[in-house]
């Protein structure tokens, strides 16, 4: 995950928590729900980004393994 993505997700989490607290304090259930949703969305983005990075790493490992196998055959 890039630094920009991490920053954006952290910013969304903080903003979401602020909205959630504001909603609780003012009794505005819609604002509270909006804040919770924003925080959950940021968590989902984090998890998807981590999963995509893991898949990319595994794909690179597989490509390297195949290349190593072909290099072995050339010798």
Buried (B, 14 or more C-beta within 10 A) or exposed (E): EEEEEEEEBEEBBEBBBEBBEBBEEEEBEEBBEBBBEBBEBBBEBBEEBEEEEEEEEEEEEEEEEEEEEEEEEEE
